[in-house]
Amino acid sequence: MIYIATLVVNCLMNDCNIYSATTRTLLYTIRGNGLMRIQFSPDGRYIAAAVATYNIFIWSTINHEHIQTFNINNAAIISFDWSKNSNYF
């Protein structure tokens, strides 16, 4: 099954706004002390954002809910990538 993401991402400075592409409403804002990377999963079901405060945030592109926050203790997240099946990064 392939999902089509219905989100629009607009990043300025340290903030990224995530909008619904269908309703054009702001769903959430990622406020990061240094946003390092934002990336959709290969299957389009998730979006992940890494910030310099050692966190990776995961949201669902299906229901637009925050799913989980991963804290990587004392390790700056410069980059990450999703597995091909979108189960890991």
Residue pairs with C-beta under 8 A, 6 or more apart in sequence:
1 43
2 43
2 44
3 43
3 44
3 45
3 61
3 62
4 44
5 21
5 40
5 44
5 47
5 61
6 20
6 21
6 22
6 61
7 18
7 19
7 20
7 21
7 27
7 47
7 61
7 64
8 18
8 19
8 20
8 21
9 16
9 17
9 18
9 19
9 38
9 47
10 16
10 17
10 19
11 17
11 35
11 38
14 31
14 32
14 33
14 34
14 35
15 29
15 30
15 31
15 32
15 35
16 29
16 30
16 32
16 35
16 38
16 49
17 26
17 28
17 29
17 30
18 26
18 27
18 28
18 29
18 30
18 47
18 59
18 64
19 25
19 26
19 27
20 27
20 64
27 64
28 59
28 64
28 66
30 38
30 49
30 51
30 57
32 49
32 51
32 52
32 53
32 55
33 51
33 52
33 53
34 51
34 52
34 53
35 49
35 50
35 51
35 52
36 50
36 51
36 52
36 76
36 77
36 78
36 79
37 48
37 49
37 50
37 77
37 78
37 79
37 80
38 47
38 48
38 49
38 50
39 47
39 48
39 49
39 80
39 81
39 82
40 46
40 47
40 61
41 47
41 48
41 82
41 86
41 89
42 82
42 83
42 84
42 85
42 86
43 85
43 86
44 61
45 60
45 61
45 62
45 86
46 58
46 59
46 60
46 61
46 67
46 82
46 86
47 58
47 59
47 61
48 56
48 57
48 58
48 59
48 80
48 82
48 89
49 56
49 57
50 56
50 77
50 79
50 80
51 57
51 77
52 76
52 77
54 71
54 72
54 73
54 74
54 75
54 76
54 77
55 69
55 70
55 71
55 72
55 77
56 69
56 70
56 72
56 77
56 80
56 89
57 66
57 68
57 69
58 66
58 67
58 68
58 69
58 70
59 65
59 66
59 67
60 67
80 89
81 89
82 88
82 89
83 89
